[in-house]
């Protein structure tokens, strides 16, 4: 049950002149629910398969279900955050996480477990859009535009949890079995509910007005478009040709509706006129396609092509994580969006070229160095995309815009998964790794090509405290 307060505690004390630091704990804790559930499952797939007698082709849906639900849920719930305010959706979402934790812990079958992962996906979709909306609201309240530190905290905490997730999952499984990775969501959910109820402000539009602005048909068409496309990308086969066709039909119907209704789910008229924001989404897709292709492909090659054990392969990837965290922490307080995109894209190309040098006999130091190099863009590109979106999005739709940014990240993950399957049709060998490296380099080069002429990145200026002004500068 969601805690209900009779009085907003923030109303009984003077509002701070700067960013209210009491908001940071619920924002960060809620935002890490998704990455921790995304990463812990990696070490649980085998024991879950053994428990239910399910092959990898079935247990993989525990991963795909979360991605599908989150990719759809982030922009949908983000739009609801825009309309109803962050507090209400944050509490509902984190309550769903607790329910999903109990469902997973008691699941009698793989099907119920997959349903719990879907519920987790939707539940964890609320906190990040809510955090972006809270950041925007605080900047408007104080008249001070200094979100870089807060946005960095969100990014670094998510990266940190992604790194420790498999280790935490392994520990929980060792202590309480695979069901423990679901059970842990219950105390996390309770902590979010308590912090959210006590610290998040009661804001939002009139409920009746907000209800009129909900666009269920648009949301449904968006979900059909995205789910059918993502299901095809998960395992592309000619026999499933109908999925991309269904996605295209849903996309056409979605565009037709959104251009005609007065309060659309995704305002394509505004989005179409905001080319810098559209470009940010494309860059997010390209950056994370390369990032996930390296994570998936390199890890498989280390085990099959290089002959390392799973635990040793995990250790080889530590420089990747350490470099990403270090770069994010060092550069986070300076937005410098264009510089981060250019440096990150260039280093990605260098890292992809370095992959062409490795083979089954490469020394361990070279394997470690490749990971360290490709950790640099991971620490730069995600922050750059997040900061760019904060400046470019329409203030009234910042939460739904942030949700779409996450959707493009998950689309990149699925594109990377499909590319990995294409270059490793039978096993992760060295020729396949080199082919994947060229694919990654092409995407990284394209990211640079669309960043270099983008003059709007040079003129990104603080807009949070001036919501009535145009949020972006045009691209020349």
N, C-alpha and C positions, 0 to 999 in steps of 0.2 A: 504493500500500500504506500502510495506516495505521501510523504509527510506534508501536512498542511499547516501553515502558520496563520495566525489571526492578524498579525501585523508584520509589515515588512521591517526587519531589523535595521535596514539601511536608512529607514525614514526616521529612526529614533536617535541617530547620531549624525554629527555634521559630515557632509560629503567631503572627501579629501580633495585637495586642489589639483592633485595629479592623478595618474591612473590608479584606480582602487586595487591595491595589491591583494585584497581579500578575494578577488575574483580569480586570481591566477591558479590557485589550488584546484577548484572545481573544473576550470577550463582545461588544465593540463591532464588531470586524472581522467576526465571524460574523453579527451582526445586520444589517449593511449589505449583505450579499450579495443579499438579496431586493430592496430598493429600487433598488440599482444596476442589477440586471437588468431590473427593471420599467421604469425610465426610459430606459436606453440604447436599448432596442428602438424607441423612438418615431422616432428619426432613421434607423433601418435598414430600415424597412418598404418604402420605395420602392426602394432598391437591391436588396433581396432579391427583390422582385416582378419587377424587371427581369431579375435573374440567372436566375430559374426560370420566367419568363413567366407569372407568377401575378397575377391581379387582386386589388384590395384586399379583396374578399369572402373570399379565401383567406388572404392574408397576415395578416388580422386575427386568425386563430387562433393566431398567434405570441404575441399579447397574451392572448387568452382562455385558452389552454392553461396559461400560468403562473398566472393567477388561479384557474382551476379546481383545478389541482394543489395550490396553496398553501392555498386555502380548505379543502380536504379534509385536506391533510397537516398543517397546523398543530395542530389538536386531536388528531389520531391520534398524531402523533409526540410531542406534548405529553404524552399519556397514557403513552406508552412512557418518556418522561423521568421522569415521576412514579414509574414502577415500577423502571426500571433505573438511574436516576441520570443526570445531565446529561452527564458526560464521554463515555460510550459513544455516545450518540445524536448528540452534537455532532461527534465524529470521523467517524461513519458519514455523517452528513448533509453535512459539508463535503467528504468524499471523493467523494460523489455529484456535488457541484458541479464538481469537477475532471473527472470522467468526462463530465459533460454538456458541459463546455467543449470537450473533445477531440472529442466526437461532433458538436457543432455546427460546429466549425471544419472538420471533414472531411465534413460532410453532403453527399451527392450529390443530394438531392432535398428539396423542401419538406416532405414527410411526415417524413423523418428529422429535419429541423430542428425541426419541431413536437414530435417525440418528445423531442428534446434539451431543449426548453423545459419539457415535462412533468417530465423528470428534474430540471431546475433547480428547478422549483417544489417538488418533494418534498425535494430536497437543502437548499434554503434555509429549509425549514420547521423545522429543528431548533434553530437557534441562538437564536432569541428565547425559546421556552419554556425552553431550557436556561439562558439568562441570568436569567430570572425565578426559576427554581429555585435557581440559585447565589446570587442576592441574598437569597432567603429563608433558605437554608442558612447564609450568613454572618451574618445577623442572629441566627439561633438559636445559632450557635457563640459569638458575641461577647456575646450578651445586650444588644446595643445596636441599637436600631431607628432607623437613619438611612439609609434607602434612597433618599431624594429625589434626592441628587446623582447616584447611579448610574443611577436611572431616567431622570433628565434627560439624562445622557450618552447613553443608548440612544436616546431620542427625538430629541435634537438631531443626533446623528450620522446617523440615518436621514433626517431632513429635509434635512440638508446634502447627502447623497449624492443624494437625489431631485432637488435643485436642479441639481447639477453633472452629473448623469447624462447628459442630452442633449448637453451640451457635450463631456463626455468621450467619449461615443459618436461624435459628429461628428469629434473629433480622431482617434480610433482608426480610423474608416472612411477618413479622409483619408490616414492613414499606411499602413494594411494592408488596406483593404477591409472589407466588412461582416463577414467571418469573424473579424476581430479582436475584435469585441465578445463573441464566444464564447471566443476564445483567452485573453482577459484573466482568465477565471475560473480558469485553471490555476495561475498564480502566487498568486492570492488563496486558492485552495483549499490550496495547499502551505503558505502562511503560517499559515492557520487550523489545519492539521494539526500543524505544528511547535509553535505556541503552545499549542494545546489539549493536546497530548501532554505538554508540559513543565510547564504551569501548572495545568491543571484537576485537581481532587482525584479520587481513586478512591473513589467512593461508590456506593451502590446497595444494593438488597435482594438476598437470595439468589435466584439465577437460577431455581431450581426453583419457589420460591414465586411469583416474578413471572410465570413462564410460566403458572401456573394462573390468574392474574388477568387475562390477556389475553382480550379478548372479540372474536374475529374476526368472528362473525356481526353483532354490533352495529356494528363499524366498517364492514363491508360495507354494511349497511342505511343507515348514516349517509352513506356515500359516494354511494350510489344516490339517496338523498333530495336531497342537496345538488347533485350534478352535474346531475341532470335539471332541478332548479329553476333553476340558474344558466345552463344551456344555453337554457332558455326565456327568461330575462330578457335574455340576450345579444342575441337577435333575436326578440322576441315576435310570433308569427303564429298566426292561427286554425288553420292547417293543422297546427300542432304542438301541438294541444290535449292530446295524450297525455302530453307531458312534465310539465305540472303535475299531471295525474292520477297518473302514475307516482310523482312526488314525494310526493303525499299518501298513496298506498298504502304507500310505503316508510316515511314518517313514522309512520303508524299501527303498522306492524309493528315499527319501531324502538322506539317508546314501549312497546309491549306487552312486548318482550323486555327492555328496560332496567329495567322495573319488576319483573321476575321473577327475573333472574339475581342471584346473591349479590355478584359483583364486576363491575358494568356498566362499559362504556366511558364513558358519561356517566351519572352517578348522578342520575337525574331526581327521585328522592325527596329528595335533599339540595338539588338545584338548585331544585326546586319550593318548598322551604321557605326558600330564600334569595332572597327577593324583591328585596332591594337589588342583588344581583349580576345577576339577570335584568334589572332596570331599567337597570343599567350597560350591558348588551349592547344593549338597545333604544336607549339614548342614543348608543352608538357607531355603530349603524346610521344613525340620523337625522343625526348630525353629519357623517359621511362621505358620506352621500347628497348633502347640500348642498355639501360641499367638492369632491367629484368632479364634481358637476353644474356648478359654477362653472368648474372647471378645464377640463372637456371643452367645455361650451357656450360660455363666454366666449371661449376660444381660437378656436373655429370661427367665432364671430361677428366677432371682430377681423379675421380673414382674409377672410371672405365678405361680412359685413354692413358692415364698416368699410373694407374694401379694403386692409388692411395686408399686407405680405409676411410669410412665415413667420418670418423672422429678426427683423423689427420687432415682430411679435406676441410673440415670446419675450422681447424687451427690455421690452415693456409689462408683462409678468408678473413682472418682477424685484422690484418693490415687494411683491408678494404673498409671495414667498419670503423677502425680507429682513425683512419685518415678522414673519412666522411664526418665523423663527430668532431674531430679537431678543427677541420676547415669551417664547419658550421658555427662552432663556438667562437672562433677567431674573427670571422667576417660578418657574423650575424647582425651586429649593431649598426653596420653601415649598409644601407640599401644597395647602392651601386648596381642596379639591376643589369644595365647593359654590360658593364665590365664582368660581372659574374657569368652572364650568358656566354660572352665571347671567350673568356678564359676557360669556363667549364666545357664548352663545345670543342675548343681547340685541344684541351687535355684529353677529352674523350677520343678524338681522332688519333692522338698519339698512343693512348692506351690500346685502342683497337689494332693499330699497327704493331705494337709490341706483342700482341697475341699471335701474330704471324711468325714470331721468332720461337715460340715454344713448341716442343714436341715431346714424345714419350720419354726422352732421355734428358730433358731440361733439368738443371739443378734447382734445388728448392728455393735458393735465393732469388732466382728469376721468377718463379711462380709467385713468391711473396711480393716482389717488386711490381709485377703487373697489377696485382690487387691493390697495392698502395696507390699506384698512379690513377686507377679508375675510381678510387675512393674520393679523389679531389672533385671531379664533376658531381658526384653524388652529394657532396657537401655544399656545392654552389648552385646547381640548377634548380633544386627543389625550393630553396629559399628565394631565388630570383623569381621563379614563377609565382610564388605566394605573395611576395611584395608587389610584383607587377599587377596582379589581380586586385590587390587591396587598393591600388591607385586608379585602376582603369574601370572597375566595375561601377555600375550605377549604385549610389549609396543605399537606395531603397530596396535593392535586390542583392546586397552583398552576400547574404547567406546562401541563396540559391546559386549565385555565381561561384562561390567557393565550393559548393557541392558539385557543380559541373567540372571544376578543376580536378577534383578527386576522381570523377568519372573518366576523364581523359587519361588519368594516371592508370586506372584499372584497364582501360582499353589498351594502353601500352603494354601492360603486363600480359594480357591475353595475346596480343600480337607477337610478343616475345616468345610466349609458350608455343604458338603455332610455328614460328620460325625455327625454334629449337627442334621441334618434332620433324620439320622439313629437312634440316641439315644433319640430323641424327636419326635417319629412318630405321636403323637396326641397332646401332650402338654408338656411343659418344667417342668417335675416333678423332685422330688429329686432322685429317682432311676436312671432316665436318666442322671442327672447331675453326679452322682457317676460313672456310666458307662463311660461317656465322660471323667471324670477325670482319670480313668484308661487308657483310650486310649491316652490321653495327656501324662501321665506318661511314657507309653511305648515309645512314640516318643522321649521324653526328655532323657530317658535312652539310646536309640539308638544313640542320638546325642553325649552323653558322650562316648559310646563304640567306635565310629569312631574317636573321638577326642584324647582319651588317647594314642593310639599307633602311632599317626601321628607325627613323628619326624620332618617333614618339618616345622611344626609350631615353633619349637625351633630355627630354623635357618633362619627365615625370616629376610632378611637384606635389607637396602635401595637399590633399583635398578633403581629408576627414572632417576638418572643422568647418568646411564650407560646402555643405551638401547641395546647395542650390546652384553651384557652378558646374560647368561641364567637367566630367570626371577624367577626360582624356584629351590628349592633343592629337590631331590627325596625323596619319602616316603619309609621308610624301613619297 
